Amino acid sequence: MKRFLFASLFVLIATIGFAQPFFDLGVKAGVHYSNMSFEGDKDLSSDAITKMHWGAFGRVGVNRLYVQPEVYFSKKGGDLSFNALSGGFDYKNVDVPVLLGYKLVKTPVLDLRVMAGPVFSFVTDADYPDGSDRFNDEFLNDNLFGVQYGLGVDVLFFTLDARMEHAGKVYDDPDFVDGKSTSFMLTLGFKIL
């Protein structure tokens, strides 16, 4: 039993010793296609909108496994139609995803990655459809929790990510509707370090 433990400890230390830790830091920007879904009113519908986001990311890992925290500013929402009323339900927020990733393909020039993890969002401002008295800031959630998942590719110092995001309740009116946001994101980044 002592030999087994000693051998296991030796293999663990050797693996850690030969592992190649890495650290990346960079900036990113992109577009996202977001839409709102509302429960509670069948007359209310929403069409997707396209907006921009920009921020920074870090990546730290060993061999193929990594953690990627990010922070970026974005605007999300949807174009609403409700009886004779129409207009945008837009909200500005700061997103902080913390993603766990794995490099499926790892070469000196190209990496193909998968990633998933939670995203914490802090809503800073919201705009509602013009002339609407159904929406107000009282029912807008300032803090959201959601999930992101997707694929990424690194080519030298450039990164390209394609992700889906499912956020929690953005708008929570017990007498009217519950609104949730879903986004598809395409992001181009540049590694500074």
VOPAGU-2260 file (C-alpha; in pm, 1 decimal, decimal comma):
REM VOPAGU-2260
SITE   aa  ch    i         X         Y         Z
SITE  MET   A    0       0,0       0,0       0,0
SITE  LYS   A    1     286,8     240,4      78,2
SITE  ARG   A    2     441,6     170,0    -261,8
SITE  PHE   A    3     110,7     241,2    -432,6
SITE  LEU   A    4      70,4     572,7    -248,3
SITE  PHE   A    5     430,7     668,6    -320,1
SITE  ALA   A    6     392,0     581,0    -689,5
SITE  SER   A    7      63,5     774,4    -712,2
SITE  LEU   A    8     219,9    1078,5    -546,2
SITE  PHE   A    9     518,7    1057,6    -782,2
SITE  VAL   A   10     290,4    1044,2   -1089,5
SITE  LEU   A   11      86,5    1341,3    -961,2
SITE  ILE   A   12     397,2    1553,1    -897,9
SITE  ALA   A   13     545,4    1458,0   -1234,3
SITE  THR   A   14     220,8    1547,9   -1412,4
SITE  ILE   A   15     205,2    1887,4   -1242,9
SITE  GLY   A   16     574,4    1943,0   -1315,7
SITE  PHE   A   17     533,3    1876,8   -1688,4
SITE  ALA   A   18     205,8    2067,7   -1716,3
SITE  GLN   A   19     230,7    2393,2   -1906,7
SITE  PRO   A   20      50,3    2670,5   -1718,3
SITE  PHE   A   21     -55,9    2971,2   -1922,0
SITE  PHE   A   22    -204,0    3316,0   -1866,0
SITE  ASP   A   23    -370,0    3536,4   -2128,2
SITE  LEU   A   24    -511,8    3885,0   -2094,9
SITE  GLY   A   25    -689,0    4072,1   -2372,7
SITE  VAL   A   26    -962,4    4296,2   -2505,2
SITE  LYS   A   27   -1272,2    4191,0   -2696,8
SITE  ALA   A   28   -1568,1    4331,9   -2885,3
SITE  GLY   A   29   -1852,6    4188,4   -3082,2
SITE  VAL   A   30   -2218,2    4171,4   -3169,9
SITE  HIS   A   31   -2501,4    3987,6   -3006,7
SITE  TYR   A   32   -2845,8    3899,8   -3125,3
SITE  SER   A   33   -3081,6    3920,5   -2826,4
SITE  ASN   A   34   -3450,1    3867,1   -2771,4
SITE  MET   A   35   -3692,9    3890,5   -2482,9
SITE  SER   A   36   -3946,7    3621,1   -2401,6
SITE  PHE   A   37   -4248,7    3714,2   -2193,5
SITE  GLU   A   38   -4475,1    3486,8   -1994,2
SITE  GLY   A   39   -4815,1    3599,2   -1874,5
SITE  ASP   A   40   -4954,7    3787,5   -2174,2
SITE  LYS   A   41   -5026,4    3620,1   -2508,9
SITE  ASP   A   42   -5077,7    3956,0   -2684,8
SITE  LEU   A   43   -4720,4    4065,0   -2611,2
SITE  SER   A   44   -4458,7    3952,8   -2863,0
SITE  SER   A   45   -4094,9    4038,9   -2912,1
SITE  ASP   A   46   -3857,7    4047,0   -3209,4
SITE  ALA   A   47   -3481,8    4013,2   -3175,5
SITE  ILE   A   48   -3241,5    4307,5   -3189,6
SITE  THR   A   49   -2871,1    4327,8   -3276,3
SITE  LYS   A   50   -2640,6    4525,7   -3044,9
SITE  MET   A   51   -2269,5    4561,6   -2965,7
SITE  HIS   A   52   -2062,3    4465,2   -2662,6
SITE  TRP   A   53   -1701,3    4536,1   -2562,4
SITE  GLY   A   54   -1472,3    4460,6   -2268,7
SITE  ALA   A   55   -1178,8    4255,0   -2146,5
SITE  PHE   A   56   -1098,4    3892,3   -2067,5
SITE  GLY   A   57    -841,4    3687,0   -1885,1
SITE  ARG   A   58    -758,1    3321,4   -1922,5
SITE  VAL   A   59    -555,9    3106,5   -1685,1
SITE  GLY   A   60    -505,7    2734,1   -1712,5
SITE  VAL   A   61    -290,1    2428,2   -1725,8
SITE  ASN   A   62    -247,9    2223,2   -2045,6
SITE  ARG   A   63    -595,6    2204,2   -2199,2
SITE  LEU   A   64    -812,5    2311,7   -1903,6
SITE  TYR   A   65    -867,6    2682,7   -1827,8
SITE  VAL   A   66   -1082,5    2938,1   -1644,6
SITE  GLN   A   67   -1182,6    3253,6   -1833,6
SITE  PRO   A   68   -1324,4    3548,2   -1636,8
SITE  GLU   A   69   -1450,1    3843,9   -1839,8
SITE  VAL   A   70   -1614,5    4181,7   -1798,0
SITE  TYR   A   71   -1793,8    4364,3   -2077,5
SITE  PHE   A   72   -2054,5    4631,2   -2139,2
SITE  SER   A   73   -2356,7    4555,2   -2354,6
SITE  LYS   A   74   -2710,6    4651,7   -2445,7
SITE  LYS   A   75   -2978,0    4382,6   -2478,0
SITE  GLY   A   76   -3353,1    4352,5   -2511,8
SITE  GLY   A   77   -3606,0    4318,3   -2789,8
SITE  ASP   A   78   -3857,9    4501,7   -3007,9
SITE  LEU   A   79   -4200,4    4458,7   -2848,4
SITE  SER   A   80   -4546,1    4450,6   -3001,4
SITE  PHE   A   81   -4845,0    4479,5   -2766,9
SITE  ASN   A   82   -5186,5    4561,0   -2919,0
SITE  ALA   A   83   -5134,2    4904,0   -3084,3
SITE  LEU   A   84   -4812,2    4963,0   -2891,0
SITE  SER   A   85   -4468,7    4885,0   -3030,5
SITE  GLY   A   86   -4114,0    4981,9   -2944,2
SITE  GLY   A   87   -3792,6    4867,9   -2788,4
SITE  PHE   A   88   -3741,7    4717,4   -2445,8
SITE  ASP   A   89   -3368,0    4780,7   -2412,0
SITE  TYR   A   90   -3147,6    4754,4   -2109,0
SITE  LYS   A   91   -2780,3    4835,6   -2059,7
SITE  ASN   A   92   -2573,5    4610,9   -1839,8
SITE  VAL   A   93   -2230,6    4502,0   -1726,0
SITE  ASP   A   94   -2178,6    4125,9   -1772,8
SITE  VAL   A   95   -1926,9    3923,2   -1573,6
SITE  PRO   A   96   -1904,9    3563,8   -1700,6
SITE  VAL   A   97   -1673,9    3309,6   -1535,9
SITE  LEU   A   98   -1626,3    3026,8   -1784,3
SITE  LEU   A   99   -1462,9    2687,6   -1750,5
SITE  GLY   A  100   -1311,5    2573,6   -2077,1
SITE  TYR   A  101   -1130,6    2288,8   -2243,6
SITE  LYS   A  102    -904,8    2299,1   -2551,6
SITE  LEU   A  103   -1023,1    2023,8   -2785,5
SITE  VAL   A  104    -741,3    2096,6   -3031,7
SITE  LYS   A  105    -417,0    2247,1   -2906,1
SITE  THR   A  106    -138,9    2344,7   -3148,2
SITE  PRO   A  107     120,5    2626,4   -3141,4
SITE  VAL   A  108     -85,9    2828,7   -3391,0
SITE  LEU   A  109    -448,2    2718,9   -3343,8
SITE  ASP   A  110    -663,7    2616,8   -3046,7
SITE  LEU   A  111   -1023,9    2496,3   -3067,5
SITE  ARG   A  112   -1208,5    2543,2   -2737,3
SITE  VAL   A  113   -1538,9    2466,1   -2565,7
SITE  MET   A  114   -1658,2    2667,0   -2265,5
SITE  ALA   A  115   -1949,5    2705,0   -2025,9
SITE  GLY   A  116   -2024,1    2878,4   -1700,1
SITE  PRO   A  117   -2229,8    3130,8   -1508,1
SITE  VAL   A  118   -2272,8    3495,6   -1601,5
SITE  PHE   A  119   -2356,3    3768,3   -1351,2
SITE  SER   A  120   -2521,5    4079,0   -1498,9
SITE  PHE   A  121   -2571,6    4420,1   -1343,3
SITE  VAL   A  122   -2839,5    4630,4   -1515,6
SITE  THR   A  123   -2749,0    4999,9   -1528,1
SITE  ASP   A  124   -3035,1    5149,8   -1733,2
SITE  ALA   A  125   -3351,7    5052,0   -1922,5
SITE  ASP   A  126   -3572,3    5202,2   -2193,8
SITE  TYR   A  127   -3932,0    5092,1   -2247,6
SITE  PRO   A  128   -4168,4    5127,3   -2545,1
SITE  ASP   A  129   -4285,4    5485,0   -2600,4
SITE  GLY   A  130   -4625,3    5559,6   -2452,9
SITE  SER   A  131   -4628,1    5246,8   -2238,1
SITE  ASP   A  132   -4760,4    5267,2   -1885,2
SITE  ARG   A  133   -4726,9    4888,3   -1842,4
SITE  PHE   A  134   -4348,9    4892,8   -1787,4
SITE  ASN   A  135   -4159,7    5074,7   -1512,0
SITE  ASP   A  136   -3833,8    5047,3   -1319,3
SITE  GLU   A  137   -4006,1    4904,2   -1011,2
SITE  PHE   A  138   -4018,1    4557,4   -1168,0
SITE  LEU   A  139   -3679,6    4568,5   -1345,2
SITE  ASN   A  140   -3425,1    4338,6   -1178,3
SITE  ASP   A  141   -3091,4    4511,9   -1121,5
SITE  ASN   A  142   -2892,5    4189,4   -1082,7
SITE  LEU   A  143   -2929,6    3884,8   -1305,0
SITE  PHE   A  144   -2782,8    3537,3   -1309,3
SITE  GLY   A  145   -2758,2    3327,8   -1623,5
SITE  VAL   A  146   -2548,1    3074,5   -1811,0
SITE  GLN   A  147   -2326,9    3093,7   -2118,5
SITE  TYR   A  148   -2190,4    2813,4   -2334,2
SITE  GLY   A  149   -2019,8    2793,9   -2668,9
SITE  LEU   A  150   -1718,7    2734,8   -2889,6
SITE  GLY   A  151   -1405,2    2936,7   -2949,6
SITE  VAL   A  152   -1100,0    2933,9   -3170,6
SITE  ASP   A  153    -763,2    3101,1   -3111,9
SITE  VAL   A  154    -531,9    3182,0   -3401,6
SITE  LEU   A  155    -204,1    3325,2   -3275,3
SITE  PHE   A  156    -309,0    3638,6   -3078,0
SITE  PHE   A  157    -668,9    3650,5   -3201,2
SITE  THR   A  158    -969,2    3479,5   -3042,8
SITE  LEU   A  159   -1313,9    3423,9   -3187,0
SITE  ASP   A  160   -1601,1    3304,3   -2965,2
SITE  ALA   A  161   -1957,6    3202,8   -3052,4
SITE  ARG   A  162   -2183,2    3165,2   -2746,0
SITE  MET   A  163   -2539,8    3136,1   -2627,9
SITE  GLU   A  164   -2656,9    3314,3   -2314,2
SITE  HIS   A  165   -2972,8    3243,0   -2116,8
SITE  ALA   A  166   -3040,4    3507,9   -1850,5
SITE  GLY   A  167   -3279,0    3500,5   -1558,3
SITE  LYS   A  168   -3580,1    3727,5   -1515,3
SITE  VAL   A  169   -3498,4    4075,8   -1640,4
SITE  TYR   A  170   -3849,9    4202,9   -1575,2
SITE  ASP   A  171   -4070,6    4055,9   -1302,1
SITE  ASP   A  172   -4418,5    4208,5   -1271,5
SITE  PRO   A  173   -4652,3    3974,5   -1078,4
SITE  ASP   A  174   -4961,9    4139,6   -1233,0
SITE  PHE   A  175   -4836,8    4164,6   -1591,8
SITE  VAL   A  176   -4545,4    3962,3   -1734,0
SITE  ASP   A  177   -4213,3    3797,5   -1658,3
SITE  GLY   A  178   -3943,5    3880,8   -1910,9
SITE  LYS   A  179   -3631,9    3673,3   -1978,0
SITE  SER   A  180   -3350,0    3740,6   -2222,7
SITE  THR   A  181   -3169,7    3504,4   -2459,5
SITE  SER   A  182   -2868,0    3609,2   -2667,1
SITE  PHE   A  183   -2638,8    3469,1   -2934,0
SITE  MET   A  184   -2296,8    3635,5   -2915,7
SITE  LEU   A  185   -2012,1    3655,0   -3166,1
SITE  THR   A  186   -1694,2    3809,7   -3021,0
SITE  LEU   A  187   -1350,0    3889,0   -3162,5
SITE  GLY   A  188   -1067,1    3936,3   -2914,1
SITE  PHE   A  189    -698,7    4024,6   -2912,4
SITE  LYS   A  190    -453,3    3885,5   -2655,1
SITE  ILE   A  191    -231,8    4157,2   -2508,9
SITE  LEU   A  192     -39,1    3919,6   -2282,5
